[in-house]
C-alpha cells in the first residue's frame, strides 16, 4: 500500500519524501527527470537580507533544523552537501553603512553580524567605496549533488517513477488513483508548474525567473560569499557562480543576453578584474515565489486526499527541512500547521470552488 504519491523531485519533494520514508511511510515520487529550479538554484542561505538588513522570519528555528538535516544526509551519503562560508556584504551606499551600524547594536542580530569595515579599507581586487560588513552563519547548499544522491536512494528504495505527469491521469472517485498506484494521498511539489495545477492554480503564486552564471577566472578573491546586490559564490580557487536576476515578465527557462549582461555589469562594478573571466555555464529557471512570501502547504479545501507543499521561492534550502518535518507531523499525526504557511489562509479570498 502506497501512503503518499509525491509529484516533483525538486528540493521540496525530495526532502519531504526523505522525511516521510524515515518515519516508515511507503512513498513514491514521480518526476520527469528534467532540470528543475532546485538544480539551478545556488542554494544560498543568508539569514540577514535587504538594504535594511532584516533577519529572515524564524531563522533562529529554521537554520539549526536545516543544518541538522543536511548533516544527517551527509552522514548517510558520506559526502558533504552544505558549505558554511562567511559572507562579505559590500555596501552600495552610505545609507546601507548606516543601516548596518544600527543593526549591530540590536542583541538578536549579533549572532549573524560581524565587524563593519569603514570606507577605504580595501580588499584585494574588490571595490568597497562605502565599506563592508562580515555576515556570519551564511552558506550554500550543493543542491545538484544532494538531489542526485536522493534520486539514487529513491530508485534503490523502489520509490521513484520517471514519467511525464499528466493531471488527467488522476482519478478521485471511487478512490484515489494515478495510473496503477492507489495512494492514500497525493502531494504536489511541482514548483512553478503548480500554476497549471487544476486543484491548486487558484493559489496566489508569483513566479520569478532567475539566471545564474558560472565563470572561470584567474583573479585572487577572498574565500567568502560576496553580496553586492547580487551574490558571488566561490566554488574553488578559479570558479565562481554569480546571480541572480529577478524577472517576473518572461517566465521561461531560456538564458538571455540581457540577463547575462546585467550580471556581468554588476560584477564589473565590484571587481573590474573579473571582466576577463570565461563564461562556462549560463542557466535559467523559475522560482515558485508567492505573493505574501510564505510557503503554500496544506490540504485542498474539498479534496482532502490532495495536498500541496510548495512556494518556497528563493529560501528553499533554509525553509524546507523545518517545514518537511512539520508537514509530516500534520499528515501523520494531525498536528496543526503554522497559520502563515497553511493554505487555509487563502480559502476565503481565493478559492472559488
C-alpha positions in Angstrom: 0.0 0.0 0.0 1.4 3.4 -1.0 0.9 6.1 1.6 2.0 9.1 -0.4 2.5 9.8 -4.1 4.7 12.9 -4.3 4.8 14.9 -7.6 8.2 16.5 -8.3 11.7 15.7 -7.2 13.0 19.2 -6.5 14.2 20.1 -3.1 10.7 20.3 -1.6 9.5 16.9 -2.9 12.8 15.2 -2.2 13.2 16.4 1.5 9.5 15.7 2.2 9.8 12.2 0.7 13.0 11.6 2.7 11.3 12.7 6.0 8.2 10.5 5.4 10.4 7.5 4.5 12.4 8.0 7.7 9.1 7.7 9.5 8.2 4.4 7.9 5.9 5.6 5.2 5.7 4.0 1.8 6.3 6.8 -0.7 6.5 7.0 -4.5 8.0 10.2 -6.0 7.1 11.0 -9.7 9.4 13.2 -11.7 10.0 13.9 -15.4 13.8 13.7 -14.9 14.4 17.1 -16.5 16.3 20.0 -14.9 14.2 21.8 -12.2 14.6 25.1 -10.4 16.2 23.4 -7.3 19.1 22.1 -9.5 19.8 25.5 -11.0 19.4 27.4 -7.7 22.5 28.5 -5.8 21.1 27.1 -2.5 22.2 30.2 -0.7 21.4 30.6 3.0 21.6 34.2 4.2 19.9 35.0 7.5 20.0 38.8 7.2 18.9 40.3 3.9 17.9 43.5 2.1 19.0 47.1 2.2 17.7 47.4 5.8 19.4 44.2 6.9 16.3 42.4 8.1 16.6 39.0 9.8 14.6 36.3 7.9 11.5 35.3 9.8 12.0 32.4 12.2 15.6 32.0 11.1 16.6 31.1 14.7 14.5 28.0 14.4 14.8 27.3 10.6 18.6 27.4 10.4 19.5 24.9 13.1 16.9 22.5 11.6 18.3 22.9 8.1 21.9 22.4 9.2 20.9 19.3 11.2 19.0 17.9 8.2 21.9 18.4 5.8 24.4 17.0 8.3 22.2 13.8 8.7 22.1 13.5 4.9 25.9 14.0 4.7 26.4 11.1 7.2 24.0 8.9 5.3 25.5 9.5 1.8 29.1 10.0 3.1 29.5 13.4 1.3 29.0 17.0 2.4 26.2 19.0 0.9 26.2 22.2 3.0 29.1 24.6 2.8 29.2 27.1 5.6 31.1 30.2 4.4 31.1 33.7 5.8 29.7 36.5 3.6 31.1 39.9 2.9 28.2 42.3 2.4 29.7 45.1 0.3 27.7 48.4 0.9 26.5 50.2 -2.1 25.6 53.5 -0.4 26.1 55.5 2.8 22.6 54.6 4.0 23.5 50.8 3.8 26.5 51.5 6.0 24.3 53.4 8.5 21.5 50.7 8.5 24.1 48.0 9.2 25.5 50.1 12.1 22.0 50.3 13.7 21.5 46.5 13.4 24.9 45.8 15.1 23.5 47.3 18.3 20.5 45.0 18.3 21.1 42.0 20.5 19.2 39.4 18.5 21.3 40.2 15.4 24.7 39.8 17.0 24.9 36.0 16.2 24.6 36.9 12.5 26.6 40.1 12.0 30.4 40.5 12.4 32.6 43.6 12.1 31.9 46.6 9.9 34.8 47.9 7.8 34.9 51.6 7.2 35.1 53.0 3.7 38.7 53.0 2.5 39.6 49.6 4.0 40.3 47.8 0.7 40.1 44.0 -0.1 42.3 42.7 -2.9 40.6 43.0 -6.3 37.3 44.3 -4.8 35.9 47.8 -4.9 34.5 48.8 -1.5 34.0 52.6 -1.6 31.2 52.5 1.1 32.8 49.8 3.3 31.5 46.3 4.0 30.2 44.0 6.7 31.1 40.5 7.6 28.0 38.3 7.9 28.0 35.0 9.9 26.0 31.7 9.7 25.8 32.1 5.9 26.5 29.3 3.4 25.1 27.4 0.5 23.6 24.0 -0.3 25.0 21.9 -3.1 21.6 21.1 -4.4 22.5 19.2 -7.5 24.7 16.5 -5.8 22.1 16.3 -3.0 19.2 15.7 -5.4 21.3 13.2 -7.4 22.0 11.2 -4.2 18.4 11.3 -3.1 17.2 10.2 -6.5 19.5 7.2 -6.4 18.2 6.4 -2.9 14.6 6.6 -4.0 15.3 4.3 -7.0 17.1 1.8 -4.8 14.1 2.0 -2.4 11.6 1.4 -5.2 10.2 4.8 -4.5 10.9 6.6 -7.8 9.0 6.7 -11.1 10.2 8.7 -14.0 7.2 9.9 -16.0 5.7 13.0 -17.7 3.0 13.6 -15.2 -0.5 14.4 -16.6 -3.1 15.7 -14.2 -5.8 13.9 -16.2 -4.4 10.6 -15.1 -5.6 11.3 -11.5 -8.8 9.6 -10.6 -10.5 10.9 -7.4 -13.6 8.6 -7.4 -14.4 6.0 -6.2 -11.0 6.1 -4.7 -7.7 7.9 -5.3 -5.6 6.5 -8.2 -2.8 7.6 -10.5 -2.1 5.0 -13.3 -1.5 1.7 -11.4 -0.9 3.4 -8.0 -3.6 3.8 -5.3 -2.1 6.1 -2.7 -3.7 7.4 0.4 -2.7 11.0 -0.5 -1.1 12.8 -3.4 1.2 15.7 -2.5 2.1 18.2 -5.3 5.7 19.6 -5.1 6.0 20.7 -8.7 7.4 24.2 -8.2 6.2 27.0 -10.5 4.2 24.4 -12.6 1.6 24.4 -9.9 0.2 27.5 -11.6 -1.2 25.0 -14.1 -2.4 22.5 -11.5 -6.2 22.2 -11.8 -6.6 21.8 -8.0 -4.2 24.4 -6.7 -3.8 27.0 -9.5 -6.1 29.4 -7.5 -3.3 30.0 -5.0 -1.6 33.4 -5.4 1.8 32.3 -6.8 4.2 35.0 -8.1 6.7 33.0 -10.2 10.1 34.8 -10.8 12.6 33.8 -13.4 16.3 33.8 -12.3 19.5 33.5 -14.3 22.9 32.4 -12.9 26.4 32.3 -14.5 29.4 30.1 -13.7 32.7 31.7 -14.6 36.4 30.6 -14.8 38.9 33.2 -13.6 42.5 33.9 -12.6 41.8 36.7 -10.0 42.7 36.4 -6.4 39.5 36.6 -4.4 38.7 36.0 -0.7 37.3 32.6 0.0 33.9 34.1 1.1 30.5 34.6 -0.4 30.1 38.1 -1.7 26.9 40.1 -1.6 26.8 43.4 -3.6 23.1 43.5 -4.5 23.8 40.3 -6.5 25.8 37.4 -4.9 29.0 35.6 -5.8 29.9 32.1 -4.5 33.5 30.8 -4.9 33.2 27.2 -5.9 37.0 26.8 -5.9 40.1 29.0 -6.4 39.3 29.6 -10.1 35.5 29.1 -10.4 32.7 31.3 -9.2 28.9 31.4 -9.6 27.1 34.7 -9.8 23.4 35.6 -9.7 20.7 36.0 -9.8 18.4 38.1 -11.9 14.7 38.7 -11.0 12.3 38.7 -13.9 8.6 38.5 -13.4 7.6 39.1 -17.0 9.4 36.4 -19.1 8.5 33.2 -17.4 10.5 30.7 -19.5 13.7 28.8 -18.8 15.8 30.3 -21.6 19.0 32.0 -20.7 19.1 35.6 -22.1 21.8 38.0 -23.3 20.1 40.7 -21.1 20.4 38.5 -18.0 24.0 37.7 -18.7 24.9 41.4 -19.3 23.1 42.6 -16.2 25.0 40.1 -14.0 28.4 40.8 -15.6 27.9 44.6 -15.4 27.0 44.4 -11.7 30.1 42.2 -11.2 32.3 44.7 -13.1 31.3 47.4 -10.6 32.6 45.5 -7.7 35.5 43.6 -9.3 36.7 45.0 -12.6 39.4 42.3 -12.8 36.8 39.6 -13.2 35.6 41.1 -16.6 38.3 38.8 -18.2 36.6 35.7 -16.7 35.4 33.0 -19.1 31.8 32.1 -19.1 31.5 28.3 -18.7 27.7 27.9 -17.9 24.6 30.1 -18.1 21.4 28.7 -16.6 17.9 30.0 -16.1 14.9 28.6 -14.2 11.7 29.8 -12.4 11.4 30.2 -8.7 7.9 29.3 -7.2 7.6 32.5 -5.2 4.3 33.6 -3.6 2.5 36.9 -3.2 2.8 37.0 0.6 6.3 35.4 0.5 5.1 32.5 2.6 5.0 28.8 1.5 1.9 27.1 0.3 1.4 24.0 2.5 -1.8 22.0 3.3 -4.8 20.1 2.0 -7.2 21.0 -0.8 -10.4 22.6 0.7 -12.7 20.0 -1.0 -10.4 17.0 -1.8 -8.5 16.2 1.4 -6.6 13.4 -0.3 -4.8 16.1 -2.4 -2.1 18.3 -0.7 0.5 20.8 -1.7 4.0 21.5 -0.4 5.3 24.4 -2.5 6.1 28.1 -2.7 9.4 28.3 -1.0 10.8 30.8 -3.6 14.4 31.7 -3.1 14.6 30.5 0.5 14.0 26.8 0.0 17.3 25.5 1.3 16.7 27.4 4.6 13.0 26.6 5.0 12.2 23.2 3.5 13.8 21.0 6.2 11.8 22.6 9.0 8.6 22.6 7.0 9.1 19.0 5.9 9.2 17.9 9.5 6.1 19.9 10.4 4.1 18.8 7.4 5.0 15.2 8.1 3.6 15.8 11.7 0.4 17.2 10.2 0.0 14.4 7.7 0.7 11.6 10.1 -0.5 12.9 13.5 -2.9 15.7 12.6 -0.6 18.3 14.2 -1.6 21.9 13.3 0.5 23.8 10.6 1.7 27.3 11.2 -1.1 29.7 10.0 1.4 31.7 8.0 2.2 28.8 5.7 -1.1 26.9 5.8 -3.1 27.4 2.5 -6.2 27.8 4.6 -5.3 31.5 4.8 -6.3 31.8 1.2 -9.5 29.6 1.2 -11.9 32.5 1.6 -10.2 35.0 -0.6 -9.0 32.9 -3.5 -10.8 29.5 -3.6 -13.9 29.8 -5.8 -14.8 26.1 -5.6 
